[in-house]
Amino acid sequence: MKIGNYETKGNIFLAPMAGINDFPFRLMCHRYGAALTYTEMINAKALCYGDENTWKMMRVHPDEGDVAIQIFGNEPEFIAEAVRKIEQLSRFV
């Protein structure tokens, strides 16, 4: 399946779910066939302010396969800054 410039290795995705999609759960889903998993939903403003818990939710292990992030917020300037910070990590699809 192709999403923009990204082509998945399968058609099973794990949706972003707050309080659920931690590393162990994502890894298990990947091992059982998920081609793409998501971190928990990430608050753009908290990310921009350097909130430690927010950054912890974005930690990814190399064995997880492809991981994406869904950010949320209602202030465009924070969304844009969060995207810039995430792009610098070069880890997410």
MMTF fields as JSON, N, C-alpha, C and O atoms, coordinates in Angstrom:
{
  "mmtfVersion": "1.0.0",
  "mmtfProducer": "UNKNOWN",
  "numBonds": 371,
  "numAtoms": 372,
  "numGroups": 93,
  "numChains": 1,
  "numModels": 1,
  "chainsPerModel": [1],
  "groupsPerChain": [93],
  "chainIdList": ["A"],
  "bondAtomList": [4, 2, 8, 6, 12, 10, 16, 14, 20, 18, 24, 22, 28, 26, 32, 30, 36, 34, 40, 38, 44, 42, 48, 46, 52, 50, 56, 54, 60, 58, 64, 62, 68, 66, 72, 70, 76, 74, 80, 78, 84, 82, 88, 86, 92, 90, 96, 94, 100, 98, 104, 102, 108, 106, 112, 110, 116, 114, 120, 118, 124, 122, 128, 126, 132, 130, 136, 134, 140, 138, 144, 142, 148, 146, 152, 150, 156, 154, 160, 158, 164, 162, 168, 166, 172, 170, 176, 174, 180, 178, 184, 182, 188, 186, 192, 190, 196, 194, 200, 198, 204, 202, 208, 206, 212, 210, 216, 214, 220, 218, 224, 222, 228, 226, 232, 230, 236, 234, 240, 238, 244, 242, 248, 246, 252, 250, 256, 254, 260, 258, 264, 262, 268, 266, 272, 270, 276, 274, 280, 278, 284, 282, 288, 286, 292, 290, 296, 294, 300, 298, 304, 302, 308, 306, 312, 310, 316, 314, 320, 318, 324, 322, 328, 326, 332, 330, 336, 334, 340, 338, 344, 342, 348, 346, 352, 350, 356, 354, 360, 358, 364, 362, 368, 366],
  "bondOrderList": [1, 1, 1, 1, 1, 1, 1, 1, 1, 1, 1, 1, 1, 1, 1, 1, 1, 1, 1, 1, 1, 1, 1, 1, 1, 1, 1, 1, 1, 1, 1, 1, 1, 1, 1, 1, 1, 1, 1, 1, 1, 1, 1, 1, 1, 1, 1, 1, 1, 1, 1, 1, 1, 1, 1, 1, 1, 1, 1, 1, 1, 1, 1, 1, 1, 1, 1, 1, 1, 1, 1, 1, 1, 1, 1, 1, 1, 1, 1, 1, 1, 1, 1, 1, 1, 1, 1, 1, 1, 1, 1, 1],
  "groupList": [{"groupName": "MET", "atomNameList": ["N", "CA", "C", "O"], "elementList": ["N", "C", "C", "O"], "formalChargeList": [0, 0, 0, 0], "bondAtomList": [1, 0, 2, 1, 3, 2], "bondOrderList": [1, 1, 2], "singleLetterCode": "M", "chemCompType": "L-PEPTIDE LINKING"}, {"groupName": "LYS", "atomNameList": ["N", "CA", "C", "O"], "elementList": ["N", "C", "C", "O"], "formalChargeList": [0, 0, 0, 0], "bondAtomList": [1, 0, 2, 1, 3, 2], "bondOrderList": [1, 1, 2], "singleLetterCode": "K", "chemCompType": "L-PEPTIDE LINKING"}, {"groupName": "ILE", "atomNameList": ["N", "CA", "C", "O"], "elementList": ["N", "C", "C", "O"], "formalChargeList": [0, 0, 0, 0], "bondAtomList": [1, 0, 2, 1, 3, 2], "bondOrderList": [1, 1, 2], "singleLetterCode": "I", "chemCompType": "L-PEPTIDE LINKING"}, {"groupName": "GLY", "atomNameList": ["N", "CA", "C", "O"], "elementList": ["N", "C", "C", "O"], "formalChargeList": [0, 0, 0, 0], "bondAtomList": [1, 0, 2, 1, 3, 2], "bondOrderList": [1, 1, 2], "singleLetterCode": "G", "chemCompType": "PEPTIDE LINKING"}, {"groupName": "ASN", "atomNameList": ["N", "CA", "C", "O"], "elementList": ["N", "C", "C", "O"], "formalChargeList": [0, 0, 0, 0], "bondAtomList": [1, 0, 2, 1, 3, 2], "bondOrderList": [1, 1, 2], "singleLetterCode": "N", "chemCompType": "L-PEPTIDE LINKING"}, {"groupName": "TYR", "atomNameList": ["N", "CA", "C", "O"], "elementList": ["N", "C", "C", "O"], "formalChargeList": [0, 0, 0, 0], "bondAtomList": [1, 0, 2, 1, 3, 2], "bondOrderList": [1, 1, 2], "singleLetterCode": "Y", "chemCompType": "L-PEPTIDE LINKING"}, {"groupName": "GLU", "atomNameList": ["N", "CA", "C", "O"], "elementList": ["N", "C", "C", "O"], "formalChargeList": [0, 0, 0, 0], "bondAtomList": [1, 0, 2, 1, 3, 2], "bondOrderList": [1, 1, 2], "singleLetterCode": "E", "chemCompType": "L-PEPTIDE LINKING"}, {"groupName": "THR", "atomNameList": ["N", "CA", "C", "O"], "elementList": ["N", "C", "C", "O"], "formalChargeList": [0, 0, 0, 0], "bondAtomList": [1, 0, 2, 1, 3, 2], "bondOrderList": [1, 1, 2], "singleLetterCode": "T", "chemCompType": "L-PEPTIDE LINKING"}, {"groupName": "PHE", "atomNameList": ["N", "CA", "C", "O"], "elementList": ["N", "C", "C", "O"], "formalChargeList": [0, 0, 0, 0], "bondAtomList": [1, 0, 2, 1, 3, 2], "bondOrderList": [1, 1, 2], "singleLetterCode": "F", "chemCompType": "L-PEPTIDE LINKING"}, {"groupName": "LEU", "atomNameList": ["N", "CA", "C", "O"], "elementList": ["N", "C", "C", "O"], "formalChargeList": [0, 0, 0, 0], "bondAtomList": [1, 0, 2, 1, 3, 2], "bondOrderList": [1, 1, 2], "singleLetterCode": "L", "chemCompType": "L-PEPTIDE LINKING"}, {"groupName": "ALA", "atomNameList": ["N", "CA", "C", "O"], "elementList": ["N", "C", "C", "O"], "formalChargeList": [0, 0, 0, 0], "bondAtomList": [1, 0, 2, 1, 3, 2], "bondOrderList": [1, 1, 2], "singleLetterCode": "A", "chemCompType": "L-PEPTIDE LINKING"}, {"groupName": "PRO", "atomNameList": ["N", "CA", "C", "O"], "elementList": ["N", "C", "C", "O"], "formalChargeList": [0, 0, 0, 0], "bondAtomList": [1, 0, 2, 1, 3, 2], "bondOrderList": [1, 1, 2], "singleLetterCode": "P", "chemCompType": "L-PEPTIDE LINKING"}, {"groupName": "ASP", "atomNameList": ["N", "CA", "C", "O"], "elementList": ["N", "C", "C", "O"], "formalChargeList": [0, 0, 0, 0], "bondAtomList": [1, 0, 2, 1, 3, 2], "bondOrderList": [1, 1, 2], "singleLetterCode": "D", "chemCompType": "L-PEPTIDE LINKING"}, {"groupName": "ARG", "atomNameList": ["N", "CA", "C", "O"], "elementList": ["N", "C", "C", "O"], "formalChargeList": [0, 0, 0, 0], "bondAtomList": [1, 0, 2, 1, 3, 2], "bondOrderList": [1, 1, 2], "singleLetterCode": "R", "chemCompType": "L-PEPTIDE LINKING"}, {"groupName": "CYS", "atomNameList": ["N", "CA", "C", "O"], "elementList": ["N", "C", "C", "O"], "formalChargeList": [0, 0, 0, 0], "bondAtomList": [1, 0, 2, 1, 3, 2], "bondOrderList": [1, 1, 2], "singleLetterCode": "C", "chemCompType": "L-PEPTIDE LINKING"}, {"groupName": "HIS", "atomNameList": ["N", "CA", "C", "O"], "elementList": ["N", "C", "C", "O"], "formalChargeList": [0, 0, 0, 0], "bondAtomList": [1, 0, 2, 1, 3, 2], "bondOrderList": [1, 1, 2], "singleLetterCode": "H", "chemCompType": "L-PEPTIDE LINKING"}, {"groupName": "TRP", "atomNameList": ["N", "CA", "C", "O"], "elementList": ["N", "C", "C", "O"], "formalChargeList": [0, 0, 0, 0], "bondAtomList": [1, 0, 2, 1, 3, 2], "bondOrderList": [1, 1, 2], "singleLetterCode": "W", "chemCompType": "L-PEPTIDE LINKING"}, {"groupName": "VAL", "atomNameList": ["N", "CA", "C", "O"], "elementList": ["N", "C", "C", "O"], "formalChargeList": [0, 0, 0, 0], "bondAtomList": [1, 0, 2, 1, 3, 2], "bondOrderList": [1, 1, 2], "singleLetterCode": "V", "chemCompType": "L-PEPTIDE LINKING"}, {"groupName": "GLN", "atomNameList": ["N", "CA", "C", "O"], "elementList": ["N", "C", "C", "O"], "formalChargeList": [0, 0, 0, 0], "bondAtomList": [1, 0, 2, 1, 3, 2], "bondOrderList": [1, 1, 2], "singleLetterCode": "Q", "chemCompType": "L-PEPTIDE LINKING"}, {"groupName": "SER", "atomNameList": ["N", "CA", "C", "O"], "elementList": ["N", "C", "C", "O"], "formalChargeList": [0, 0, 0, 0], "bondAtomList": [1, 0, 2, 1, 3, 2], "bondOrderList": [1, 1, 2], "singleLetterCode": "S", "chemCompType": "L-PEPTIDE LINKING"}],
  "groupTypeList": [0, 1, 2, 3, 4, 5, 6, 7, 1, 3, 4, 2, 8, 9, 10, 11, 0, 10, 3, 2, 4, 12, 8, 11, 8, 13, 9, 0, 14, 15, 13, 5, 3, 10, 10, 9, 7, 5, 7, 6, 0, 2, 4, 10, 1, 10, 9, 14, 5, 3, 12, 6, 4, 7, 16, 1, 0, 0, 13, 17, 15, 11, 12, 6, 3, 12, 17, 10, 2, 18, 2, 8, 3, 4, 6, 11, 6, 8, 2, 10, 6, 10, 17, 13, 1, 2, 6, 18, 9, 19, 13, 8, 17],
  "groupIdList": [1, 2, 3, 4, 5, 6, 7, 8, 9, 10, 11, 12, 13, 14, 15, 16, 17, 18, 19, 20, 21, 22, 23, 24, 25, 26, 27, 28, 29, 30, 31, 32, 33, 34, 35, 36, 37, 38, 39, 40, 41, 42, 43, 44, 45, 46, 47, 48, 49, 50, 51, 52, 53, 54, 55, 56, 57, 58, 59, 60, 61, 62, 63, 64, 65, 66, 67, 68, 69, 70, 71, 72, 73, 74, 75, 76, 77, 78, 79, 80, 81, 82, 83, 84, 85, 86, 87, 88, 89, 90, 91, 92, 93],
  "secStructList": [7, 3, 3, 6, 6, 3, 3, 7, 1, 1, 1, 7, 5, 7, 7, 7, 7, 6, 6, 6, 7, 7, 2, 2, 2, 2, 2, 2, 2, 2, 2, 6, 6, 7, 1, 5, 3, 3, 7, 1, 7, 3, 3, 2, 2, 2, 2, 2, 6, 6, 7, 2, 2, 2, 2, 2, 2, 6, 7, 7, 7, 4, 4, 4, 7, 1, 3, 3, 7, 7, 3, 3, 7, 1, 7, 2, 2, 2, 2, 2, 2, 2, 2, 2, 2, 2, 2, 2, 2, 7, 7, 7, 7],
  "xCoordList": [0.85, 0.0, 0.904, 1.933, 0.513, 1.299, 0.533, -0.642, 1.227, 0.663, 1.622, 2.697, 1.256, 2.162, 3.413, 3.326, 4.571, 5.845, 6.261, 7.279, 5.502, 5.844, 5.09, 3.876, 5.822, 5.186, 5.334, 6.448, 4.214, 4.24, 4.665, 4.625, 5.066, 5.463, 4.288, 4.458, 3.138, 1.947, 0.732, 0.807, -0.383, -1.613, -2.26, -3.435, -1.501, -2.027, -1.34, -0.115, -2.138, -1.62, -2.175, -3.295, -1.38, -1.829, -2.175, -1.313, -3.409, -3.852, -3.218, -2.874, -3.055, -2.534, -3.581, -4.724, -3.181, -4.104, -3.408, -2.394, -3.959, -3.387, -3.453, -4.489, -2.338, -2.292, -2.148, -2.138, -2.038, -1.968, -0.668, 0.011, -0.324, 0.75, 2.144, 2.89, 2.494, 3.862, 4.762, 4.29, 6.066, 7.024, 6.694, 6.663, 6.445, 6.18, 4.973, 4.998, 3.923, 2.728, 3.012, 2.607, 3.716, 4.058, 4.941, 4.732, 5.923, 6.824, 6.048, 6.28, 5.135, 4.321, 3.489, 3.417, 2.867, 2.052, 2.909, 2.485, 4.107, 5.016, 5.373, 5.355, 5.691, 6.069, 4.921, 5.153, 3.684, 2.532, 1.942, 0.811, 2.707, 2.313, 1.964, 1.679, 1.971, 1.66, 2.801, 3.953, 2.48, 3.484, 3.842, 4.936, 2.922, 3.125, 2.445, 1.27, 3.191, 2.608, 2.759, 3.556, 1.996, 2.037, 2.412, 2.091, 3.098, 3.291, 1.935, 0.945, 1.907, 0.708, 0.528, 1.48, -0.66, -0.896, -0.04, 0.02, 0.62, 1.599, 1.059, 0.652, 1.061, 0.613, 1.705, 2.815, 1.399, 2.389, 2.961, 4.168, 2.125, 2.59, 3.534, 4.569, 3.182, 4.038, 5.385, 6.42, 5.376, 6.616, 7.492, 8.699, 6.88, 7.627, 8.214, 9.288, 7.533, 8.023, 8.984, 9.437, 9.293, 10.271, 9.776, 10.571, 8.479, 7.921, 8.552, 8.492, 9.154, 9.898, 9.018, 9.442, 7.805, 6.916, 6.535, 6.407, 6.355, 6.025, 7.174, 6.959, 8.398, 9.567, 9.718, 10.136, 9.385, 9.464, 8.489, 8.807, 7.309, 6.327, 6.826, 6.338, 7.792, 8.305, 9.542, 10.077, 10.002, 11.153, 10.784, 9.719, 11.69, 11.445, 12.659, 13.802, 12.398, 13.457, 13.658, 12.686, 14.902, 15.155, 14.378, 14.11, 14.01, 13.285, 11.805, 11.096, 11.338, 9.905, 9.464, 8.268, 10.342, 9.918, 9.514, 10.017, 8.609, 8.192, 7.219, 6.235, 7.516, 6.698, 6.355, 7.201, 5.121, 4.661, 4.147, 3.95, 3.941, 3.439, 2.208, 2.163, 1.204, 0.094, 0.187, 0.077, 0.391, 0.446, -0.911, -1.664, -1.215, -2.481, -2.257, -1.289, -3.161, -3.12, -4.021, -4.526, -4.223, -5.094, -4.41, -5.07, -3.088, -2.343, -1.333, -0.356, -1.569, -0.73, 0.77, 1.572, 1.152, 2.585, 3.224, 4.38, 2.498, 3.038, 3.057, 3.979, 2.04, 2.02, 3.232, 3.939, 3.473, 4.601, 5.933, 6.796, 6.111, 7.36, 7.529, 8.642, 6.46, 6.529, 6.951, 7.761, 6.409, 6.787, 8.272, 8.961, 8.766, 10.201, 11.056, 12.072, 10.658, 11.417, 11.393, 12.409, 10.248, 10.118, 10.927, 11.567, 10.904, 11.672, 13.173, 13.864, 13.679, 15.092, 15.497, 16.671, 14.55, 14.859, 15.153, 15.832, 14.652, 14.87, 14.556, 15.246, 13.541, 13.203, 11.788, 11.477, 10.944, 9.539, 9.187, 9.804, 8.168, 7.719, 6.616, 6.101],
  "yCoordList": [-1.165, 0.0, 1.24, 1.266, 2.251, 3.471, 4.629, 4.853, 5.362, 6.542, 7.69, 7.762, 8.575, 9.652, 9.066, 8.283, 9.431, 8.888, 7.617, 7.018, 7.201, 6.039, 4.815, 4.859, 3.716, 2.459, 1.464, 1.163, 0.957, 0.02, -1.364, -1.666, -2.18, -3.556, -4.511, -5.728, -3.986, -4.791, -3.897, -2.697, -4.476, -3.682, -3.687, -3.349, -4.068, -4.053, -2.926, -2.901, -1.989, -0.832, -0.826, -1.274, -0.313, -0.089, 1.387, 2.243, 1.692, 3.083, 3.729, 3.034, 5.066, 5.748, 5.737, 6.141, 5.271, 5.197, 5.69, 5.134, 6.73, 7.306, 6.291, 5.667, 6.133, 5.242, 3.772, 2.932, 3.437, 2.043, 1.749, 0.766, 2.585, 2.287, 2.565, 3.351, 1.934, 2.067, 1.092, 0.306, 1.158, 0.334, -1.158, -1.779, -1.766, -3.213, -3.601, -4.623, -2.783, -3.09, -2.953, -3.804, -1.872, -1.685, -2.82, -3.334, -3.213, -4.298, -5.595, -6.314, -5.896, -7.103, -7.047, -8.024, -5.898, -5.759, -5.93, -6.571, -5.361, -5.511, -6.984, -7.483, -7.665, -9.087, -9.964, -11.029, -9.518, -10.283, -9.758, -10.091, -8.945, -8.602, -7.169, -6.859, -6.279, -4.878, -4.273, -4.273, -3.767, -3.166, -1.757, -1.267, -1.112, 0.262, 0.419, 0.09, 0.92, 1.211, 2.696, 3.385, 3.177, 4.582, 4.66, 3.771, 5.739, 6.041, 6.446, 6.533, 6.69, 7.292, 8.671, 9.218, 9.234, 10.562, 11.577, 11.568, 12.451, 13.374, 14.8, 15.309, 15.432, 16.816, 17.745, 17.772, 18.497, 19.362, 20.397, 20.641, 20.995, 22.033, 21.446, 22.038, 20.288, 19.633, 19.268, 19.393, 18.822, 18.501, 19.74, 19.69, 20.841, 22.09, 22.617, 23.218, 22.402, 22.865, 21.874, 22.09, 20.787, 19.833, 18.934, 18.469, 18.688, 17.836, 16.439, 15.766, 16.021, 14.761, 13.554, 12.656, 13.52, 12.382, 12.297, 11.202, 13.434, 13.449, 12.868, 12.053, 13.287, 12.75, 11.255, 10.523, 10.787, 9.35, 8.551, 7.444, 9.11, 8.418, 8.249, 7.388, 9.063, 9.01, 8.126, 7.993, 7.526, 6.63, 5.407, 4.814, 5.05, 3.933, 3.009, 3.465, 1.716, 0.713, 0.255, 0.151, -0.02, -0.436, -1.681, -1.842, -2.56, -3.781, -3.551, -4.487, -2.332, -2.066, -2.007, -2.123, -1.839, -1.657, -0.212, 0.689, 0.011, 1.369, 1.916, 1.268, 3.124, 3.776, 5.192, 5.9, 5.581, 6.935, 7.607, 6.963, 8.906, 9.703, 10.47, 10.964, 10.569, 11.489, 12.561, 12.282, 13.789, 14.899, 15.583, 15.532, 16.228, 16.949, 18.281, 18.472, 19.176, 20.512, 21.429, 21.049, 22.634, 23.561, 24.884, 25.846, 24.934, 26.151, 25.84, 25.129, 26.372, 26.036, 26.225, 25.441, 27.252, 27.489, 26.355, 26.008, 25.778, 24.655, 23.369, 22.562, 23.19, 22.02, 22.083, 21.089, 23.231, 23.387, 23.146, 22.455, 23.702, 23.506, 22.043, 21.518, 21.389, 19.977, 19.129, 18.211, 19.434, 18.707, 18.897, 17.937, 20.109, 20.355, 19.538, 18.97, 19.474, 18.711, 17.212, 16.528, 16.719, 15.305, 14.964, 13.914, 15.83, 15.578, 15.458, 14.682, 16.202, 16.152, 14.79, 14.423, 14.049, 12.739, 11.686, 10.696, 11.89, 10.977, 9.514, 8.606, 9.294, 7.922, 7.527, 6.34, 8.503, 8.212, 8.34, 9.105, 7.563, 7.613, 8.632, 8.827],
  "zCoordList": [0.0, 0.0, 0.0, 0.676, -0.755, -0.831, -0.191, -0.482, 0.688, 1.344, 1.047, 1.642, 0.149, -0.257, -0.879, -1.825, -0.364, -0.856, -0.137, -0.484, 0.847, 1.661, 1.173, 0.972, 0.984, 0.605, 1.741, 2.171, 2.224, 3.339, 2.855, 1.663, 3.798, 3.494, 3.714, 3.641, 3.972, 4.211, 4.33, 4.067, 4.724, 4.799, 6.187, 6.324, 7.21, 8.575, 9.332, 9.446, 9.85, 10.575, 11.992, 12.239, 12.912, 14.277, 14.41, 14.213, 14.737, 14.874, 16.096, 17.052, 16.081, 17.272, 18.383, 18.173, 19.57, 20.694, 21.954, 22.374, 22.547, 23.766, 24.899, 25.131, 25.597, 26.742, 26.393, 27.293, 25.126, 24.691, 23.938, 24.234, 22.98, 22.036, 22.571, 21.987, 23.664, 24.157, 23.392, 22.571, 23.677, 22.942, 22.978, 21.915, 24.135, 24.132, 23.271, 22.585, 23.31, 22.521, 21.031, 20.24, 20.64, 19.223, 18.723, 17.624, 19.524, 19.125, 18.927, 17.956, 19.835, 19.711, 18.42, 17.674, 18.172, 16.958, 15.708, 14.746, 15.717, 14.579, 14.377, 13.252, 15.453, 15.356, 14.864, 14.292, 15.087, 14.635, 13.325, 12.97, 12.616, 11.254, 10.947, 9.79, 11.914, 11.608, 10.782, 11.216, 9.61, 8.733, 9.181, 8.899, 9.875, 10.331, 11.689, 11.85, 12.648, 13.952, 14.24, 13.603, 15.195, 15.612, 17.084, 17.873, 17.435, 18.845, 19.414, 18.688, 20.708, 21.283, 20.649, 20.092, 20.724, 20.166, 20.921, 22.15, 20.163, 20.722, 20.703, 19.658, 21.864, 21.996, 21.454, 21.986, 20.41, 19.763, 20.723, 20.722, 21.525, 22.449, 23.497, 23.802, 24.045, 25.041, 24.428, 25.082, 23.183, 22.489, 22.336, 22.57, 21.944, 21.748, 23.058, 23.055, 24.152, 25.449, 26.102, 27.227, 25.394, 25.896, 27.02, 27.836, 27.072, 28.115, 28.051, 27.023, 29.161, 29.21, 28.898, 28.171, 29.434, 29.176, 27.702, 27.154, 27.071, 25.644, 24.837, 23.941, 25.154, 24.453, 24.703, 23.806, 25.906, 26.211, 25.341, 24.906, 25.09, 24.258, 22.827, 22.096, 22.429, 21.059, 20.921, 19.821, 22.001, 21.909, 21.08, 21.248, 20.186, 19.277, 19.3, 19.295, 19.325, 19.29, 17.835, 17.087, 17.43, 16.042, 15.61, 14.419, 16.535, 16.181, 15.888, 15.515, 16.05, 15.864, 14.417, 14.152, 13.496, 12.119, 11.897, 12.568, 10.959, 10.621, 11.658, 12.015, 12.135, 13.159, 12.689, 12.143, 12.906, 12.575, 13.851, 14.881, 13.748, 14.867, 14.409, 13.282, 15.284, 15.054, 16.115, 17.309, 15.674, 16.62, 16.643, 15.67, 17.774, 17.866, 18.557, 19.293, 18.305, 18.887, 18.087, 17.03, 18.589, 17.866, 17.54, 17.148, 17.703, 17.385, 16.285, 16.521, 15.079, 13.921, 14.142, 13.634, 14.891, 15.098, 15.901, 15.657, 16.848, 17.619, 16.788, 16.9, 15.964, 15.072, 14.144, 13.982, 13.539, 12.61, 13.31, 12.769, 14.496, 15.234, 15.648, 15.603, 16.044, 16.41, 15.209, 15.346, 14.052, 12.834, 12.546, 12.201, 12.683, 12.465, 13.435, 13.033, 14.692, 15.686, 15.361, 15.485, 14.955, 14.633, 13.387, 13.334, 12.396, 11.167, 11.461, 10.801, 12.424, 12.777, 13.337, 13.282, 13.868, 14.441, 13.367, 13.642, 12.162, 11.023, 11.364, 10.902, 12.152, 12.537, 12.14, 12.044, 11.911, 11.682, 10.206, 9.466, 9.791, 8.397, 8.247, 7.146]
}
